[in-house]
Amino acid sequence: MSRKPIYVTQSFLPPLEEYTTRIKEIWESGQLTNNGPNVLELELRLKQHLGVKHVFLVTNGTIALQIAIKALEIKGEVITTPFSYVATVSSIVWEGCTPVFVDINSRNFCMDTSKIEAAITKKTTAILATHVYGFPCDVIEVERIAKKHNLRVIYDAAHAFGVKIDDNSILNHGDISTLSFHATKIFHSGEGGAIVTDNDALAHRIEYMRNFGHNGPEAFQGVGINGKVSEFHAVMGLCVLPYMNSIVANRKHAVALYTEILTPEKQLYLIAPDANVEHNAAYFPVVFPSEKVLLNVMNTLKSHQIFPRRYFYPTLNTLPYVAQKQMSVAEDISSRVLCLPLSSEISETEVKEICDIIRNALTSN
């Protein structure tokens, strides 16, 4: 086959000359890290772009979660989802807390809020929910329950960069939202992440926690870690950010084409955002009628050098370091969902080819 392989995603790279121009400025300044001018500029621009009060860049989305748990002084049990990337639950365990799983709903695969209160015990201190594939949780209900039971709320928003509800950033909900700026995300800095909050006191705590506990050059507020971002990563983010409108527009065009072609296939379930949600086209998940059909489609695509991803598989409640409990909806969806290739670079021809292969594979089952 003459064309290049098509992977589940492709990192957007800004024009090289724009990146190297900024890299030369780093060489001239000699400041490579320690909250340099590029880090500060990116934090400011992200606050403006996202419409949020405080943004703290950190080394990755996992560190963002760990600092969030520590900053909120969360102990004991944390209610969370079995359907997310492993970092969501591993961060809870890493910080000495106990994850308590609540199953997901079958509509957008976020935590089923109708099941949260039944999982709350005297040891419960927080809820850590994920905006799955960029589709928002029921934030109003989560926060009603949290207020009723005096619980902290963290949203794993690794997939939710730029997502809005009723024209307001999804990141403004909860005590803290965390982001991932890994190279595979729609906005990236090569590696990186961020912590978002609108609470000033909490923001101060996060500020010193990500920098060894420093509260000034020769003062320490409390325990901290090294979660700082280098100037090189910040420069990548600064070079990517101006292209976000076109990145999202191109991805939405591909999503619309996928949806148009695959919707008539009644065997498939495609998620659609609610009318009041501005989605970011972060992923294009497709749910197949069975795992057998999924595996057949996936293997057929791979034979054409097309590489989708079983995302998320397996479910987090099956990990060896948690108390395993059946989560029937999450386990069912996990066995049948496949994320199709999606990027700002994917062409209409490639989308149509992928859809044709899927439809032919479905016919052969």
Buried (B, 14 or more C-beta within 10 A) or exposed (E): EEEEEBBBBBBBBBEEEBBEEBBEBBEEEEBEBEBBEBBEBBBEBBBEBBEBBBBBBBBBBBBBBBBBBBBBEBBBBBBBBBBBBEBBBBBBBBBEBBBBBBBBBEEBBBBBBEBBEEBBEEEBBBBBBBBBBBBBBBBEEBBEBBEEBEBBBBBBBBBBBBBBBEEEBBBBBBBBBBBBBBBBBBBBBBBBBBBBBBBEEBBBBBBBBBBEBBBEEEEEBEEBBEBBBBBBBBBBBBBBBEBBEEBBEBBBBBBEBBEEBBEEBEBBBBBEBEEEBBBBBBBBBBBBBEBEBBBBBBEBBEEBEBBBBBBBBBBBBBBEEBEBEEBEBBBBBBBBBBBBBBBBBBEEEBBEBBBEBBBEBBEEE
